[in-house]
């Protein structure tokens, strides 16, 4: 076997104090789930489906007011709707997010344990130094697992996509469970019952979360790794789990009448240079800095690329990247590659030169400190008007927003900023030989800026990016207790009217308009409804802009001889 490139001393194989990863994970996971309105269309659409299911909608055919949901998934909607039903004392939005907080935590924990298992493989061990204390395999594995966790938290794409109650977060969790399960089976003898239970959970979770083909591909690759190392009977049962999960997804898709959607692939778009340019731009930031470290690890461990600690994460990343291309460069698919990328990044740490580690530290220090300063300056400008230019920009981009000081948002932002300063002083004032030291500033800096955005800027972002303002303006035009008909609005907009406006929404078509006193029409749908509206005594009451006058506008019609709302 070729010599290992890892040179590690006993002092470097130290683990993080256990309270550090717990605190870091809490500071990363909770902001973005707590207090944030659903912004992105995927987030709002999933919430609309959950509301529909809680109200008695079909469980096997996810829909919103009779129209099929965009994402063909089942389990994420069941989890959200079930949490709403079981926790009626909580707001629907908060209850629906609780399962996804747990799923994101599961993805982070699965990455740590998968790296720990792979790092204990004999092929992953460092060189036995002629002098000095021997490095214990468990200490070395824990240090690398801590590094993988830091690398995952530091990856830019994780923060944006994982803090949503959508199928993407569920797929991330179950893909990580499969990644850990295989790593556990590759690391040595394990109890077959828990191993199979974990495999079946991951396979069924991926299939029912909208990724049946990717789950089957990952399962097939996993079986190739297990076949020489695990009993044949165990491999057969694992394969049956993957096939049964795929069959269940296909059956449910046929039941919902959406069989063709499972076969949709985006290949024509890749015939243009622009498509590859967009993919390159996505890869340039979405997987930073894990991808850079992973490439270094592949180069340094190239002589042992067939070993489980390199080969298995590399197989996962390659399959997910192919799936991303087949799905048109979707960042929701690329999200699933982040845990194995973080594992590969961890195996770069024992091979890094001191200059490279120092460069990573200085980049993280300058970039994240600068970003935090910008966030604080704009927050001060919003509240005081000084500096004048940022304050004017906020007023121009988000008209109507009135900032108010909230101690519950200011306090955690201030504490996080002070903690960042303490981490910087600690990192720059002393030499720490630990393997994970080069990722401390990157993970802490990204967590700081994410927390600042989700505290100091949270009211601004909720107002400017959410559906609450326009939904409440429409609700003010509807008589109390009356329903509102909608035409041309997608599931995300409907969810905003239901949740923020507190309205009972009915879908209108040219063939049938519900007996509601108010009708909201998207401009694109007006041409189809114009003959019906002119023939049924509907009159245009007003046009409601999304935020600014030059942005999205909804047409609000009312029936003739209907009393107007006074609120």
C-alpha positions, 0 to 999 in steps of 0.5 A: 500500500502507498504511504499515507500523506497524513502527518499528525502529532498527538497534540494535533489529534485533539477534539473540540470541547463538546460544548463548542460544537453544540453551541455552534450548531445551535447558533447555526440551526435555529436562526432562519427557522425561528421568527423568519417568514417563508420567503422563497417560493419553494418554502411557501409552496410546501407550507401551502401543501401542509396547510391543505393536508391539515385541512383535510386535503389528500395525503397521497396527492399533494395539492393546493386548492385542487392544483398539484404541488410543484415538488413531487414529494410526500414525507416532508408534507406529512411531517409538517402537516402532522406537526401542525395537527399534533401541536395546535397550541403553536402557530402553524408556521412554527409547528411545521418547522419543528421536524425540519429543525430536527432533520437539519440537526440529523444531517449535521450529526450524520456528517460527524459520525460518518467522518468518524467511522471512515477516519478509523479505517486503517487506510486513513490512519496517519504516519507512525512518527519515529519520535513522540506519542503515538496518535490514538485512532479514536482521537484522530477520528474525533479530530477529523469528525470535528473538522468535517462538522466545521467544514459543513457549517462553513459551506456557503450553500448550506445556510441558504437551502437547509433552513427551509421546511421543504423537501430539500431539507428532508433529502439532505437529512436522509442522504446523510443517513445513507452516507453514514450507514454505508460508512458504518458498514465499511468501518468494521463489524456492526450489528446487522439489525440497526444497520439495515434499519438505518439503510431502509430509513434512508432509502424510503426517506429519500424516495418519499421526499422526492428523490427516488432515482437519486436514492436508488443510484446512491443505494446502488453505489453503496452496495458496490462498496458493501459487497466485498466487505459485508455478508451477502444476505445483508447486501440483498436485504439492503438492495430490497430496501432500495428497490421497495422504496423506489417502487413505493415512490413510483406507485404513489406518483401513478396514484397522483397522476404524475408519473411523467414528472419522475422522468423529467430531465433537463438536457437541452439546456446544456447545449448552450454555453450560458448553462455551463457558465451558470453551473460554474458560478453556482459551484464557485460559491455554493460549495466553498470552502469545502470543495477547495479542501476536498480537491486538495484531499483528492490530490494528496490521497490520490494513491489511496483513492480506492480506500473507503475514506476517499472512495465512498465520499467521492462516489456520492459527490460524483453521483449527486453532481451528475444528478444536479446536471440532469435536473438543470443545475438545481442547487437543491440537488447539489445541496446533498453533496455537501456532507460528503464534500465536508468529509473529504475536506476533513481528510485534507486537514492532516495534509495542509501546509502551514501557509495554506492554513494561514491563508484560509484563516486570513481570508475568513477573518477579512471576509466575514468581519467585513460582512458583519461590519456591513450588516451592523452599519446598515442596521444602524442606518435604518434606525438612525439615518446615519450614514445617510446613503445606506438609509436612503437605499433601504428606504428606496428598495423597501418602501413603507418599512418602519424599523423598530428596535427589538431587544430580543433580536439585538441581544443575540446579535451583540453576543454573537459579535462579541463571541466572534471577536473573542474567537479571532483574538484566540485564534491569532494570539496563540498557536493551536496545533489541532487539526480543525484549527484552520476551519474555526474562523470559517465556520464561526464567521459564516455562523455569525453573519447568518445569525446577524442577518436572521436577527438585525435584518430579520424585520427588514427581510420579512417585510421586503421578501415575504408575502405578508405586506401584500397579503395583509393589504388584500385582506383589508379589502375583503369583508370580515368572514368572507372568502376570496377567489384567486386566479393566476396565483401560484401556491406560494401566493395562496399560502401568503393569503391564507397564513398572513392574511387569514383569508379563506381562499378559493380557486377561480377558473374561466369556467367557474368563479366561486361565490366570493365577494372579492376576486384577486387576479394575477395580470397574466391570467386576466386575459382568460378571465376578462370575458367572464368578468365583464359579463358578471358585473365584476368591477376593478376596485384597485391594483395592489403592488407587491412592494414597489410600484414597478414590481408585481401587481395584483388586480382586485375585483369586487362584485357589484352591490357588495358592501366594501370592507371598512378595516 
